[in-house]
Amino acid sequence: MAVKYKSLVIIFFLSTFSGGLIWSLDIFIAPFKILDSTGEQIADSTTEAKLLEALQKTVAGLSTTEFVFKPLPPLSNATTNILKHSYVQTKLEASIVCFYEKIDFLLYGTLVFDKANRSYSAQFALYHKESNSILRQLTYTAQTEDASAFISQIGQKIASEAPQALPLTSIKEREPSTPPTPTSSPEKQNPPPITKTDPKETTPATTFESTKATPSPVQTEEKIKYVEAPPREKLIQAIFAAGYFFILDHEWENMLNPFAVLSGGASLELPLIDNPLGFDFSLRTTAFLQYAFANAQPNRPYVHFHALKFKAHLEAYFQFQELFGFFAGAGLFYRLDVIDFATMVNNFFTDHVLALGAYAVLGTELMLNADRTLGIGILNSLDITFYSQTSFEYNLQLYFVFKV
């Protein structure tokens, strides 16, 4: 029975703790380098790791229920293969890290030691993945010969100033508690009278701590860029495809020589699963027009075959990597066939046919940029047309997709 109550107590505290942090924004801190004024590295990796850990501990200790500072986890192979190193120094590198590691906010920077003036300076930037922008740039300078002392000085400033630049919608969606105003409390405005008059109690003692020389204050230069709201996720995409088709069973099969097929349309995506480990699942509805052309086979009378199809289908889209996925689906189409042909005595005729059909699609898709707005793919489809005699066609197309 005691074990049962202990389990209930543990579950209660875990649920209470996780509930308090479920709406917090995670700001990850990337490793940095220590350089001199010429851009040369002046510290080994062990020293840089110790200073990074000191900064991360200082800032993490000042996290709140709205903003949580966290060390950047070890980078994946996909990220390191592109960066070729583990630290972040530019906006492009920050965008790559956030994209592959599925991070929304990244704080990165560089420490510079000026040997001539015996001073340290640091340039930090807070990057936002959704808006692909630097929300705030901070520059700190202080004269000190100890990098650890400089790190401890700027840690509190980073923790208090960086979250102020977060997008307003990110704050509103999570409904954080209203930050306390800097006004003093009633107790501070009207302090209670001192009842004792002993000078030993009213006069602060002079200690060694109070006589120690204080380091020069950190000077801060800020370049602020506020973002009202991150851009909307692009769920509509335009599709353009071209390829070849094969007539598998048709009454004109022995007369026609397929030439080409062209398609153009649009799709709307409905994301259902967005897993941080890389597996995504979406439903997409697609509609497009398709035109196919065929002419007569050699040693056959004149024939021009035109087929115009209006297609609509629903497909399931699976994505196991950030830039690569595959899909499968099925739908219906309505087609218009126009046939120009000549008889053996060179009499020319034009005929047309309207018919309903169904088709199945299977394909792969590869996005070409980090924003996933441009991609290419291979589209396979098997079309079944319900003429008086059922016919089959196979389409193989290379397509381009543009998200708008």
C-alpha positions as CSV (number, residue, x, y, z in Angstrom):
1,M,0.0,0.0,0.0
2,A,2.9,2.4,0.8
3,V,4.4,1.7,-2.6
4,K,1.1,2.5,-4.3
5,Y,0.8,5.9,-2.5
6,K,4.5,6.7,-3.3
7,S,3.8,6.0,-7.0
8,L,0.8,8.3,-6.9
9,V,2.8,11.1,-5.3
10,I,5.6,10.7,-7.9
11,I,3.0,10.9,-10.7
12,F,1.4,14.0,-9.2
13,F,4.7,15.9,-8.9
14,L,5.8,14.8,-12.4
15,S,2.5,15.9,-14.0
16,T,2.6,19.2,-12.0
17,F,6.2,19.9,-13.1
18,S,5.6,19.0,-16.8
19,G,2.4,21.0,-16.8
20,G,4.2,24.1,-15.7
21,L,6.8,23.9,-18.5
22,I,4.7,22.5,-21.3
23,W,4.2,26.0,-22.8
24,S,7.8,27.2,-22.4
25,L,9.9,28.3,-25.3
26,D,13.2,26.5,-25.7
27,I,16.2,28.7,-26.6
28,F,19.3,26.5,-27.5
29,I,22.8,27.8,-27.0
30,A,25.3,26.8,-29.7
31,P,29.1,26.2,-29.1
32,F,31.3,29.3,-29.9
33,K,34.9,30.0,-30.7
34,I,37.4,32.3,-29.0
35,L,39.3,34.4,-31.6
36,D,41.7,37.3,-31.5
37,S,41.1,40.6,-33.3
38,T,42.5,39.2,-36.5
39,G,40.1,36.2,-36.5
40,E,42.6,33.6,-35.4
41,Q,41.7,31.0,-32.8
42,I,43.5,31.6,-29.5
43,A,42.0,28.9,-27.2
44,D,41.9,25.2,-27.5
45,S,38.7,23.2,-27.7
46,T,38.9,22.1,-24.0
47,T,39.0,25.7,-22.8
48,E,36.2,26.7,-25.2
49,A,34.1,23.8,-23.9
50,K,34.6,24.8,-20.3
51,L,33.6,28.4,-21.1
52,L,30.6,27.3,-23.1
53,E,29.5,25.1,-20.1
54,A,29.9,28.0,-17.8
55,L,27.7,30.3,-20.0
56,Q,25.1,27.6,-20.4
57,K,24.9,27.0,-16.6
58,T,24.7,30.7,-15.9
59,V,21.9,31.3,-18.5
60,A,20.0,28.1,-17.8
61,G,19.8,29.0,-14.1
62,L,17.8,32.1,-15.1
63,S,15.2,30.2,-17.1
64,T,11.6,30.9,-16.4
65,T,8.3,29.1,-17.1
66,E,8.1,31.1,-20.4
67,F,11.7,30.8,-21.6
68,V,14.0,27.9,-21.0
69,F,17.7,28.0,-22.1
70,K,19.2,24.7,-23.0
71,P,22.6,23.5,-24.3
72,L,22.5,22.5,-28.0
73,P,22.5,18.7,-28.2
74,P,25.2,16.9,-30.2
75,L,24.6,17.6,-33.9
76,S,23.3,14.9,-36.2
77,N,25.4,13.5,-39.0
78,A,23.3,15.3,-41.6
79,T,24.2,18.6,-39.9
80,T,27.9,17.9,-39.4
81,N,28.3,16.7,-43.0
82,I,27.3,20.2,-44.1
83,L,28.9,22.4,-41.5
84,K,32.1,20.3,-41.1
85,H,32.3,21.6,-37.5
86,S,30.2,21.7,-34.3
87,Y,30.0,25.4,-33.7
88,V,27.8,28.1,-35.3
89,Q,29.1,31.5,-36.5
90,T,26.8,32.7,-39.3
91,K,23.1,33.0,-40.0
92,L,23.4,30.4,-42.7
93,E,24.9,27.9,-40.3
94,A,22.2,28.7,-37.8
95,S,19.5,28.0,-40.3
96,I,21.1,24.7,-41.2
97,V,21.3,23.6,-37.6
98,C,17.7,24.7,-36.8
99,F,16.4,23.0,-40.0
100,Y,18.0,19.6,-39.5
101,E,17.8,19.5,-35.7
102,K,14.2,20.8,-35.6
103,I,15.0,23.8,-33.4
104,D,13.0,27.0,-33.4
105,F,15.3,29.4,-31.5
106,L,19.2,29.3,-31.5
107,L,21.5,31.6,-29.7
108,Y,25.0,31.7,-31.2
109,G,28.0,34.0,-31.2
110,T,31.8,34.5,-31.0
111,L,34.2,35.7,-28.3
112,V,36.9,38.0,-29.4
113,F,40.0,38.8,-27.2
114,D,41.7,42.1,-27.9
115,K,45.3,41.5,-26.7
116,A,46.3,45.2,-27.1
117,N,43.6,46.5,-24.8
118,R,43.4,43.4,-22.6
119,S,39.6,43.2,-23.1
120,Y,37.0,40.8,-24.2
121,S,34.1,41.3,-26.5
122,A,31.3,39.0,-27.6
123,Q,28.8,39.2,-30.4
124,F,25.7,37.1,-30.0
125,A,22.6,36.6,-32.2
126,L,19.2,35.0,-31.6
127,Y,18.0,33.2,-34.7
128,H,14.4,32.3,-35.4
129,K,13.8,29.4,-37.9
130,E,10.2,30.2,-38.9
131,S,10.9,33.8,-39.9
132,N,14.5,32.9,-41.1
133,S,15.7,36.1,-39.4
134,I,17.9,37.4,-36.6
135,L,15.6,38.6,-33.9
136,R,18.2,40.3,-31.8
137,Q,22.0,41.0,-32.1
138,L,23.9,41.8,-28.9
139,T,27.5,43.1,-28.5
140,Y,29.2,43.0,-25.1
141,T,32.6,44.4,-24.2
142,A,34.5,44.5,-20.9
143,Q,38.1,44.9,-19.9
144,T,39.2,41.8,-18.1
145,E,42.0,39.3,-18.5
146,D,39.9,36.4,-17.3
147,A,37.5,34.9,-19.9
148,S,35.5,33.1,-17.1
149,A,34.8,36.4,-15.4
150,F,33.6,37.9,-18.6
151,I,31.3,34.9,-19.3
152,S,29.7,35.3,-15.8
153,Q,29.1,39.0,-16.4
154,I,27.4,38.6,-19.8
155,G,25.4,35.5,-18.8
156,Q,22.7,37.4,-16.9
157,K,22.4,40.1,-19.6
158,I,21.8,37.5,-22.2
159,A,19.2,35.7,-20.1
160,S,17.3,39.0,-19.6
161,E,17.6,40.6,-23.0
162,A,17.5,37.8,-25.6
163,P,13.9,36.6,-24.7
164,Q,12.5,40.1,-25.2
165,A,12.9,39.8,-29.0
166,L,10.8,36.6,-29.3
167,P,7.9,36.9,-31.7
168,L,4.7,38.3,-30.1
169,T,2.6,35.4,-31.4
170,S,4.9,32.8,-29.8
171,I,4.2,34.5,-26.5
172,K,0.5,34.9,-26.9
173,E,-0.1,31.3,-28.0
174,R,1.5,30.0,-24.9
175,E,-0.2,32.6,-22.6
176,P,2.7,33.3,-20.3
177,S,2.2,34.9,-17.0
178,T,2.5,38.7,-16.9
179,P,6.1,39.6,-16.0
180,P,6.4,41.6,-12.7
181,T,6.7,45.3,-13.0
182,P,9.8,47.0,-11.7
183,T,7.8,49.1,-9.3
184,S,8.8,48.6,-5.7
185,S,6.5,46.8,-3.2
186,P,4.6,48.6,-0.5
187,E,7.1,47.2,2.1
188,K,10.0,48.8,0.2
189,Q,8.1,52.1,-0.2
190,N,7.2,52.2,3.5
191,P,9.9,50.3,5.4
192,P,9.0,49.3,8.9
193,P,10.7,51.5,11.6
194,I,13.8,50.2,13.2
195,T,13.2,49.3,16.8
196,K,16.8,48.8,17.8
197,T,19.3,51.7,17.9
198,D,22.4,49.7,18.4
199,P,24.9,51.1,15.9
200,K,26.4,47.7,15.4
201,E,23.2,46.5,13.9
202,T,22.4,49.6,11.8
203,T,25.8,50.1,10.4
204,P,27.0,47.6,7.8
205,A,30.3,45.9,8.6
206,T,33.2,46.5,6.3
207,T,34.4,43.2,5.0
208,F,37.0,42.0,2.6
209,E,34.3,41.3,0.0
210,S,33.2,45.0,0.0
211,T,36.7,46.3,-0.5
212,K,37.4,44.1,-3.5
213,A,37.8,45.9,-6.8
214,T,34.8,45.4,-9.0
215,P,35.3,44.7,-12.7
216,S,34.4,47.3,-15.2
217,P,30.8,47.2,-16.2
218,V,29.7,45.4,-19.4
219,Q,28.8,47.8,-22.2
220,T,25.9,46.6,-24.3
221,E,25.1,47.6,-27.9
222,E,21.9,46.2,-29.2
223,K,20.5,45.9,-32.7
224,I,16.9,44.8,-32.3
225,K,14.5,43.4,-34.9
226,Y,11.0,42.5,-33.7
227,V,8.9,40.1,-35.7
228,E,5.2,40.3,-35.2
229,A,4.5,36.8,-36.4
230,P,6.2,33.9,-38.1
231,P,5.2,33.3,-41.7
232,R,2.5,30.8,-42.3
233,E,3.5,27.3,-43.3
234,K,3.3,26.7,-47.0
235,L,0.7,24.0,-47.6
236,I,-0.3,24.8,-51.2
237,Q,2.0,23.7,-54.1
238,A,1.9,24.0,-57.8
239,I,2.9,21.0,-59.9
240,F,4.2,20.8,-63.5
241,A,5.0,17.4,-65.0
242,A,6.2,16.0,-68.3
243,G,6.8,12.5,-69.5
244,Y,5.8,9.5,-71.6
245,F,2.7,7.3,-71.6
246,F,2.1,3.7,-72.7
247,I,-1.1,2.4,-74.2
248,L,-1.6,-1.1,-72.6
249,D,-5.1,-1.9,-73.9
250,H,-7.0,0.3,-76.3
251,E,-9.0,-0.2,-79.5
252,W,-6.5,2.2,-81.3
253,E,-3.5,0.4,-79.7
254,N,-2.3,-1.0,-83.1
255,M,-2.6,2.4,-84.8
256,L,-1.1,4.8,-82.2
257,N,2.4,5.7,-81.3
258,P,2.5,7.6,-78.0
259,F,4.5,10.8,-78.1
260,A,4.3,12.8,-74.8
261,V,2.1,13.7,-71.8
262,L,2.0,17.0,-70.0
263,S,0.4,17.9,-66.7
264,G,-0.2,20.9,-64.5
265,G,-2.1,21.5,-61.3
266,A,-2.0,22.1,-57.6
267,S,-2.3,20.3,-54.3
268,L,-3.3,21.1,-50.7
269,E,-1.5,19.5,-47.9
270,L,-2.9,18.6,-44.5
271,P,-0.1,17.7,-42.0
272,L,-1.1,15.0,-39.5
273,I,2.1,13.9,-37.9
274,D,5.3,16.0,-37.4
275,N,7.7,13.8,-35.5
276,P,11.0,15.4,-34.2
277,L,12.8,12.1,-35.1
278,G,12.1,12.8,-38.8
279,F,8.9,10.9,-39.7
280,D,6.2,13.1,-41.0
281,F,2.8,12.0,-42.4
282,S,0.4,14.2,-44.4
283,L,-2.7,13.9,-46.5
284,R,-2.7,15.7,-49.8
285,T,-5.5,16.4,-52.2
286,T,-4.4,17.1,-55.8
287,A,-6.2,18.3,-58.9
288,F,-4.7,18.9,-62.4
289,L,-5.1,18.8,-66.1
290,Q,-3.3,16.3,-68.2
291,Y,-2.8,16.4,-72.0
292,A,-1.5,13.4,-74.0
293,F,-0.6,13.3,-77.7
294,A,0.0,10.3,-80.0
295,N,0.4,10.0,-83.7
296,A,0.2,7.1,-86.3
297,Q,2.6,4.2,-86.2
298,P,4.9,3.8,-89.3
299,N,3.2,2.6,-92.4
300,R,-0.2,3.5,-91.0
301,P,-2.8,6.0,-92.2
302,Y,-2.7,9.5,-90.8
303,V,-3.9,9.6,-87.1
304,H,-3.6,12.3,-84.5
305,F,-4.8,11.4,-81.0
306,H,-5.4,14.1,-78.4
307,A,-6.5,13.2,-74.8
308,L,-7.4,15.8,-72.2
309,K,-8.1,14.6,-68.7
310,F,-9.2,16.4,-65.6
311,K,-7.9,14.4,-62.6
312,A,-8.5,14.6,-58.8
313,H,-7.1,12.3,-56.2
314,L,-6.3,11.9,-52.5
315,E,-2.8,10.7,-51.5
316,A,-0.9,9.8,-48.4
317,Y,2.5,11.4,-48.1
318,F,5.2,9.8,-46.0
319,Q,8.5,11.6,-45.1
320,F,11.3,9.7,-43.3
321,Q,14.0,12.4,-44.0
322,E,13.6,16.2,-44.0
323,L,14.0,16.5,-47.7
324,F,12.8,13.2,-49.1
325,G,9.5,11.4,-49.1
326,F,7.1,9.2,-51.1
327,F,3.4,9.1,-51.7
328,A,0.6,6.8,-52.9
329,G,-3.0,7.5,-53.7
330,A,-6.0,7.1,-56.0
331,G,-8.7,9.2,-57.6
332,L,-11.1,9.7,-60.5
333,F,-10.8,11.5,-63.9
334,Y,-13.0,12.7,-66.7
335,R,-11.5,12.7,-70.2
336,L,-12.1,14.0,-73.7
337,D,-10.5,12.2,-76.6
338,V,-10.3,13.9,-80.0
339,I,-9.1,11.8,-82.9
340,D,-8.2,13.0,-86.4
341,F,-7.7,10.2,-88.9
342,A,-7.7,9.4,-92.6
343,T,-9.2,6.4,-94.3
344,M,-7.4,4.4,-97.0
345,V,-8.8,6.6,-99.7
346,N,-7.6,9.8,-97.8
347,N,-11.0,10.9,-96.5
348,F,-10.4,12.8,-93.3
349,F,-12.6,12.5,-90.2
350,T,-12.6,13.9,-86.7
351,D,-14.2,12.0,-83.8
352,H,-14.4,12.7,-80.1
353,V,-15.2,10.6,-77.0
354,L,-16.1,11.5,-73.5
355,A,-15.5,8.9,-70.7
356,L,-15.0,8.5,-67.0
357,G,-12.0,6.7,-65.4
358,A,-10.1,5.9,-62.3
359,Y,-6.4,5.9,-61.6
360,A,-3.8,5.1,-59.0
361,V,-0.6,7.1,-58.3
362,L,2.8,6.2,-56.7
363,G,5.8,8.5,-56.6
364,T,8.8,10.0,-54.8
365,E,9.6,13.6,-54.0
366,L,12.9,15.3,-53.2
367,M,13.0,18.9,-52.0
368,L,15.9,21.0,-53.3
369,N,16.2,23.7,-50.6
370,A,16.1,24.0,-46.8
371,D,12.8,25.9,-46.9
372,R,11.1,23.0,-48.8
373,T,9.6,25.4,-51.3
374,L,11.2,23.8,-54.5
375,G,11.4,20.1,-55.4
376,I,11.4,17.5,-58.0
377,G,9.9,14.0,-58.2
378,I,8.8,11.0,-60.2
379,L,5.1,10.3,-60.7
380,N,3.8,6.9,-61.8
381,S,0.1,6.5,-62.6
382,L,-2.1,3.7,-64.0
383,D,-5.2,5.0,-65.7
384,I,-8.3,2.9,-66.3
385,T,-10.9,4.3,-68.7
386,F,-14.4,3.0,-68.8
387,Y,-15.1,3.0,-72.5
388,S,-17.6,0.5,-73.9
389,Q,-14.4,-1.6,-73.7
390,T,-12.2,-0.9,-70.7
391,S,-8.7,0.4,-71.6
392,F,-5.5,0.9,-69.6
393,E,-2.7,3.4,-69.8
394,Y,0.5,3.9,-67.9
395,N,2.1,7.3,-67.3
396,L,5.7,8.0,-66.2
397,Q,6.4,11.7,-65.6
398,L,9.1,13.9,-64.1
399,Y,7.5,16.7,-62.1
400,F,8.5,20.0,-60.5
401,V,6.8,21.3,-57.4
402,F,6.7,24.9,-56.1
403,K,5.2,25.7,-52.7
404,V,3.4,29.0,-52.6
